[in-house]
Amino acid sequence: MKTSTPTIRLASILDRPELDRFATEVVPGVYGPLVSIDYAEQTVANWWMDTLDPAIRARRVLVAVDDDLVVGMAEVDRLGDDPVLWKLYVDERFRSRGLGARLLQSVVDGLPKGSKRLLLEHIAANTNAARFYEREGFEVLRVDEASDPRVSLVWRSLTLQPPADKMAKHVSTMRDEAVAEAGLLGEIARWLTAGRKTRHVIDIGCGLGTMSALLAAETGAMVTAVDESESMLEETMWTARTSGVSSQVDTVKLDISKPWDPSVLPPADLVWASSSIHHLADEVGALTRIRTLLKPHGRLALAEGGLATRMLPFDLGHGRPGLETRIQLAAEHRFMTMRGELAEPVEPGEGWPSKLAKAGYWRIESRSFLVDIPSPLSGDLRRVIASRLEHTSKHLRDYLPDDDLAALTDLTDPESPHFVAKREDTYLLEARTVHVAGPGN
Ligand SMILES: C[S@@+](CC[C@H](N)C(=O)[O-])C[C@H]1O[C@@H](n2cnc3c(N)ncnc32)[C@H](O)[C@@H]1O
């Protein structure tokens, strides 16, 4: 084992011969034993020889050099909005000495300011890489299955910015939910606005802004997206930009559990509040304040309640049957704990229509909408299911029995034969209830 400390620097085109030697000596040693020498040689030929010169010229390649020899390298690029690490290799003699981590740190240090995450992929058979990236904080995003499972691509992401607030860590789960609910939200948006003049919409507790963007697109109205979380407001603007409606969406940072200055929110034809009011101790108080935001003919659409999502067959043939029922009970238990821990006293429970009536609303009407996507699901939705279950196992760690947590670990492990995304029999069935009400007089 070498004991010197290699220097890390940007590669120049003069390093090309050394990089080629490094590729032919080191890369086959990584993939040969994992897949085959043919695969390894093809990787060098396709994945190295043609792509490297432009990457070096674009200052996207780093080399670790020891005694004029290349002993490690990394190549970054962009994929959509995100930086991606296409290559990170270290000479065997320098492994387990922190050179991989130093190269990775140099890559991260050189990324454009404001980058939110760093993506990468590795083949599933490369469990050393998986362990290394896991240790460095990369989480699995998805797995692109290949006919030979050894070369399925495991996509990972490293979050680069510290969470701006407590909601930031929920973004990926919320985006997954938004994918599953895209059709349902579109249906609700059309139902709420068909045949009605809608000039101004307020989205209370907007989250990622999925509904803000949909309502803006559906009606052409201005939408004010309200949230107490800065990171949710940033996500909302991202959603609006990628939906082509950013000129119609404005954001306001506001804690709706407290009275607010009425001038910050102009009156609305429609107030949409989905899964936000149940976070507040005094739900009726908040609904009463929200009522004052409505124009006389305006309406509040409160999306609260319904039926929790079902995705799995009752008997998975692995673990104890009825896993999803126990997940739901655990989630309700956790929800009660969350409400019990709110800073202010929680009002006695009653149904949403009664709370709306107490808050002074009238013409209260409730309707439920289904997400109903039967099996077999698309690859994207299967990955959504895997990531939702992964979130469930973290979120409900203290509420589920050990055998269910063990089953969830297998179901969410891409290397397990029980990995849920491999199943043909998953589905999505969920009901969301929307209570619509006028402001009364
Ligand atoms: C479960 S998410 C729902 C997001 C979105 N409406 C949806 O249905 O997907 C709850 C949202 O309410 C926001 N929220 C919670 N308490 C709030 C408060 N007191 N004031 C403003 N926003 C709040 C959270 O930051 C979060 O974005």
The ligand as an ORCA input file, in Angstrom:
! r2SCAN-3c Opt
* xyz 0 1
  C     -48.759     17.922      4.479
  S     -48.217     19.348      3.688
  C     -49.468     19.556      2.460
  C     -48.956     20.275      1.267
  C     -49.927     20.445      0.107
  N     -51.020     21.337      0.421
  C     -50.447     19.082     -0.338
  O     -51.624     18.784     -0.134
  O     -49.655     18.304     -0.874
  C     -48.631     20.609      4.868
  C     -48.164     22.001      4.437
  O     -48.702     22.951      5.364
  C     -47.665     23.850      5.762
  N     -47.984     24.357      7.105
  C     -48.077     23.631      8.242
  N     -48.360     24.459      9.280
  C     -48.462     25.705      8.761
  C     -48.705     26.999      9.325
  N     -48.917     27.142     10.635
  N     -48.734     28.070      8.519
  C     -48.508     27.935      7.172
  N     -48.246     26.742      6.584
  C     -48.225     25.647      7.363
  C     -46.413     22.970      5.727
  O     -45.228     23.751      5.674
  C     -46.652     22.144      4.488
  O     -46.196     22.767      3.323
*
